[in-house]
Amino acid sequence: MISHASWANPAKPGGDTTTSKTGANAFSMPASNLDMMKRMDFSVGNSFFRNPWVIAPATTDARDGLGPLFNTNACQGCHIKDGRGKPKELGDPNAVSMLVRLSIPATTAEQQQALIQQGVIAEPVYGGQLQDMSIPGVEPEGQINISYEDVNVTFADGAVVTLRKPTLAITDLKYGDMHPDVMMSARVAPVMIGLGLLESISEASLLANADPDDSNGDGISGRPNRVWHAAEQKSTIGRFGWKAGQPTLMQQNAGAFAGDMGLTSKVNLQDDCSDKQTACKQAPHGGKLEVSDKILNFVEFYSQHLAVPARRNINDKLVLQGEKLFQQANCQSCHVASFKTAKRDTLPALSEQLIFPYSDLLLHDMGPGLADNRPEFLATGSEWRTPPLWGLGYQQEVNGHTFLLHDGRARNIMEAVLWHGGEAEASKQVVLGFDQGQRDALVKFLESL
C-alpha cells in the first residue's frame, strides 16, 4: 500500500489499465493493457451486460427467464453506461437505477446461525429486495417512494447549504403487510469502473489500514466486513456493495442477476419469490439455471476489466490547493489514495498495478445522519464501506447527473461531504471552516479524480 503525498497526483489511477477516453462512454472502455483476444471476451461480456433478458419460454433461450419479479431487464438498466444510478424522482413509475434492500432482525437461534452465510434475514413475504416490476400475470411487489426534508448546514463564513434528508416508503404492496420490524435501505447503482483492480488488492494490504479499536486515537476505526464466500464455503473480507457485503465480483454479479432480474445461476439457485407469492412460484422459468456458467464468466471478465479514466487537470493550481485541503481535513484516512494490486497470473492486465482508488474498502461508522439502521454481516446500521472516488469528475458527462451517496440524497460533491458524520465528523468540521475559495478548491480536486 502506498499513500504518501508524493504519489497523490497520478495521471493513471488504474495503472496500465487506465483509459484516455472521455465523454459519455468514459466508464465503458476495456482495460488499455488487454490483448486483442481478451478484448473479444470483454466484448462478449459487454453484450450480456447490455442486452435485455426476456420472459420464458422464448426462442432466445440463452437470455430467457426474466422475473417473474424483477427491478430491471438488463444490467445496463441500472448501471447506465456503466455509471452511477440516481434516486427515484417524483412522477417516475419505477425506480430504474435504485432498489430497496429488505430484512428483519434475527431473533431466533436458527436465524442467528443463518446470519453467518446470509448476512441478513430476508423479509418473510417480500424477500431480501423489493421488486417493483414483474412479468404479465404476476403482480409487482410494490412501489418505492422517496420524500425529502430540507436540512440547512452553515459554514463558518455564513454560507448556507440545504441538504435533502430522505424518507423511504413502500406503497401499493400487493402481497400483504410487511413484517412489523422490517428494515429497509434504499441503494442506487454504483459506478462499475476499476472493480477488478479492487478485487486484486491483497487482504494484507486492506488489513494494513484497519484500526477497529482506534489504537492510534484519531477517531477513525475502519474495519473489514466479513462475509460468506459461497465458492470457498467460508467467511472472508467483503469488498463490493455499499456495506462491503460481497467478497467477489462473481458473487456480486450472480446476486444481481437473482435479485434484480429474477435469474438463477450456480451461485444463486433460487430467485426472490417467497412461499407466499404463489403466482411468482408458478410462472414459467427459463430452466433451473437461467444464467449459464459461460455467461457468468463472461460478465465477470467484463466487470473486472472496465477501465478507470485518466485524471484531468492534475497540475491545475486550484486542484493542487484542493488536494492539500483534502489532506488537511484528514480525508485520506478513509479515502486511502493508493494500493498496489497483487500478482494475478490468470488476469495479467490487473496484476501488480499501482492504482489510486481513494478508498480503503473498509467499514466506517458514518453517524446517525447517514444510517440506514440495517445491519449486513458485521456492518452495523450506521457503517458503510468507503466508496472509491476515482472517476468522480466524469459522472456528469457519463450519466447526466451528480447525485451521490448510497441513496443518491446528495445532489453534488459538497452535499455529499456535508453528510459525513461519525468517524468523519472531525473532517467535516474542518471543511465547515473553509471559506468559499477553499471549498471551490476542494471540489475542484475531487472533480479531477
N, C-alpha and C positions, 0 to 999 in steps of 0.2 A: 504494500500500500504506500502510495506517495501522496502527501498532502501539503508539501512545502509551498510557500507563496511563490517561489521562483517557477513553479510549474503551473501557475494559475491562469495563464492566458494561451493555452494551446489552440492552434487553428484547427486541429483534427481531434475532436472529442471522442470519436470512435476509433482512434488509431488508424491503421491502414484500411479499415472498413469504411471510413468516412466518405461521404459523397459530397460533391460540389454542387449538386442540383439545388436550385432554389425554386420558388413559386409554388403552385398548388400541389405539385407532386413531390415535394421535397421529402416527405416521410415514406414514400413508396418505392424507393430505389434499392437495388440489391447492394450488398457489401461490395465496395470497389475492388477488393482483392479476391473476389470469387473468380475461379476459372470458368471458361465457356461452358463446359459440361455441367458444372454445378449451377450455372445461371439458368440452364434448362430446367433443372429441378426446382429452382426458385420460381420460374415462370409457371410450372405446373401447380406448385403450391399456391401461387397467386390466383390461379383460375379457380381453385376450390375455395379460396378465401373470399373471392369477389362474387362468384356466380350464385344465384339463389337456389335453394333446395325447394323441392316440390312435394305435394301431397302424394302419398302412396295409395294405390299402385299407379305406376307411371311407366312409360316406355324408357325414360331416362333413369333406369334403376340404380345407377351409380350415385344419383342425387335425390332419391325419393325417401320418404319417411318423415317429412316435416311435421312437427307437432306430436300429438293433437293440440297441445297447448304450447305457445311459444311467445317470444318477445320480438323476434326478427327472423327473416328467412335467409339471411346471409351474414357472414362475419362482418363484411363491409357495411351492413345495415346499421351497426353500432359504431364500429371503428371506421368512420367515414374517411376515405383517403388515408387510412392507417393512422388517423389522428385522434384527437380528444373529443369526447362527447360533450353534450350540453344538457342542462336540465329541461324538463318538460315545461313548455310555455303555455300560458293561458290560451285556450282555444285549440291546442293540438289534440287530436283524437287519441293518439298513442304517444308514449314516451320512447321515442325512437332510439336514442342513444343513452337512455337512463333505465335502470332497473331497480327493484327493491328486494333486498335480502330479507328473509323471514326466519325467525327461530323462536324457541321458548326456553325458559330456564330448565336446567337439568335438576330434577327434584328427586328422582329415584336412583337407587344404586345401579340399576341397569343403564339408565341414561348417563350417569356419571362415567360408567365404563365406556359407553359409546362415544363419549367426547374424545377419547384418545384417537380414534380413527376418523370421526366425522367433524370434530371441531365445534359443531353446533348440534342442537336437536331441532329438527325441522318442525315447522308448524304442522299439526296433525292433519289438517284438511288441505291447506294450500301449499304445503311442501316448503322447500328451502328458498323459493324465489317466486314472486308473483309474476304470472304470465298474463299480459293484457291483450293478447291476440290468440286466435285459435282457428282451426280448420272448420269448414261448414259442418253443422250438426253437433258441434261441441261449443259450449259457452265459454268465452274468455273468463278468467277468474275475477277480474275487477279492473278498476281504473285508478291510475296514480294521479294524485292531486297535490300540488305544492302551493302554499301561500307564504307570503313574506311579511315580516315586521321590520320596520326601519330601526337601526341601532346607530347612533351617532358616536363617532370617535374623534377626539380633539387633539391635535398636535400642540406642542409647546408654543409654537408661534401663533396659535389661534385658529389655524386652518381646520376645517371640519370635513370628515369623510363619513358618508352614510353607508353603513353595511346593511346587507339583507339577511335577517335571521329566518331560516325556513321552518315551516311546519308541514310535516308529511301526513297525508291522509289517504286511505284507500276507500274508494266508494264503489257502489254498484256491485257488491260481492254476490256472485252467482251460486255459491255452494254453502251458504250459511255463514254464521258469525265465525270470526277467528277466535283462537284461544284467548282468554281474558288477559293472559300475561305475555302476549305476543310482543316480540322485539323486532322493530323494522329499521332498515338502514337503506337510504337511497344512495345509489352509486352511479356515476357517469363512467363511460368507457374511457380507459386511459390510452395515451399515445403508445404506438407499437414499436417505435424505433429502439434499437440497441438492446433488445431483450436477450438475445443470445450472448451478448457480452456480459450482461448482468448475471446470467446463468453460469458463466465461465469464471466468475470470481471465486477463488477458493474459500472454503469455510473458514480456514485460519485467518484469511485477510478480513473477513467480515467480523469474526470474533475479536480481532485486534482493536476494533473500535467500540466494542461493547463495554459498558460500565454499569451493570444492573444495580449495584449498590451505591453508585455515585462515590466511589472511593476517592476521587480527586476533589470532591466538594464543589464542583462547578454548577451543580443543579441539573445536570444533564445525565440521564441514566439509561441510555439506549440498550436494548436487549433484543436478541433474536426471537422470532416466533418459532416454536417447534411444532411441526405439522406432520400429518401422516403421508408417507411416501408409498403409494399403492404398489408400485412395481417392486420395491425393495422390502415392503412389509415392515416398515419401522418408522419411527419419528425422526425427522431431520429438520434442517433450517428452512423456513419459508422465505421465499423471495418475491413472489408475484401476488398481485391483488392489493387492494387498499390497506389490508391488515396483514399482508405477507402470509396469506392463508394457503398458498400453493407452493410446492417445492420445485417444480419443473414446468417448463413450457408444455410438454406433452400432457401433463395432468391438468394444467390450466386450460389448454385448448379443449381437451375432452370434457372438462366441466362446463365450458361454454357451449359446446355442441349439445350437451344434455340439457342444461338449464335454459339457455337462450333459444334453442331451436327444437328441443324435444327429440334429439338424435342420439341413439345408443351407440356404444363402441366397446372395445375390450376393456377400457378403463371404467366406463360407466354403463353397466348392463341394463340399468333402468332409466326411464325418463322421469319427469317430475309429476306424473299422475298419481294421486293418492288413492287409497282404497275407497274413499267416499266419492270419487269422481268417476262414476260408472261409465258415462259416455266416453270419457277420455280413455278408460281402460279397454273399451270395446271397439274403439275406432281402428281403422286399418293402419298397420305399421309397415315399414319397409324392410322387414326381416329382423332377426334377433340383433344383428349388428348392422345398423344403418350406415355407420361411418366405418369403412374398411380400414384395416391396418395400413394399407398403402396410402389411403387418403390422409390418415392421421400423420403418417411420416412426412408426406409432402407438406402439409400445413405446418408441422413442427419446423421443418427446414426453412420454410418461408418466414415464419415468425422469428426464427433465430437469426436470420440474415438481413433483416430490414436495416438499412444503413442510417447512421446518425448524420445529419447535415453539418457541414463545416460551420464553425463560428464565424461571425462577421463583426467588423468594426473593433477588433480586439486592441488596436493601438489608439483608438479614439480617446482623447483626454478625459471626456466625461465618463466613458466606460472604465478607464483606469482609476478615476476617482471613486466610482461606484464600487469597484472591486475592493478598494481599501475600506470603504464604509461597510461593505458586506462582512469583511473580517473584523472591523471594529465592533460590529453588533454580534460577533461570535456565531454567525450563521453557519460557518463551515464546520462547527462541532457536530452538526447533524447532516448538513449537506456537504459531506466529505468530497473534496474536489476529485480525487483520482485514485485509481487502482491499476494494477497490472493483472490481466487475466491469466489463469492457469494454462499450462500446456494441454492442448486437446488434439491428440493425434488424428482423431476421426473428423474433426472440424477445424482444419488448419487456418481458415480465414479468421477464426475467433481466438486462435491460440496466441498467448503471450503478447497481448496488445496493451499498450498504455492508453487507458481510457479516462474520460473526465465526465462522469455522470452527475456529480454533485448530489450524491446520496450515499448513506451508509447501509441502506436496505434494512435497518433495524427499527424496532418499535419504540415510539416515544409517547409519553403522556402529553397530549396537547391541550389539556384542561377542559373544563365543562362546556365552553363555548362551542367547541368542535365535536364534543362527544356524541356518539350515536347510541350509547348505553347498551351496546350489543356485543358481548364477548365473542371471540373466534379463536379456537385453540387457546394459546396462552395470552393472546391480546385481550386487554380489558376493554370496557366500553368507551374509554377515553384515549386509548392508544391507537396510533396509526403508523404505518411504515413511512419513512421519509421518501417522498416521491422524487425521482430524478428530475433535474432541472434542464438537462440538455434538450435542445430543440425548442425551448420556451419561446424564443423570439420569432419562430416560424409559424406559430399557431394561427395567427390572424390570416396569413396568406394561404394556409392549407385548409383551415376549417371555417374561416369567416367569422370567428368569434374569439373572445379572450376569457371565457368562463373557466374558473379554476377550482381546485379542492375536490374532495371526494363526491360531493353532491352538486358541484357547479355553482355554489352560492356566491362565490367571489366573481365579480364581473371584470376584474383586471388584476394585475400583479399586486398593486398596493393593497387592494382589499384583501387579497389572499394573505399578505404579510400581517395585516392588522387582525386577522382571525387567529393568529398564533397565540397560544396561551400555555399554561402548564410549564413544561420544561423550557419552552421558548418564550415565556413571559418576559424574562430579563432582556432578551434580544429585541422583543417588540418595544419595550420601554426605551431602549436606545434609539430605535427608529422613530419613535414618537418625539424624540428630542431633536431630530433632524429638521433643518429649515427646508424651504421649497427647493432650493438648488441641490441640496444633498439628496432629497427624496427623488428628484429627477435623475440624478446620477446613479443612485442605487437601481432604479428601474431600468435605466439605460444599460447598466452592466448585465442585469438579468435578461434583458432582451437580446444581448449579444451572445447568449449561450446557445 
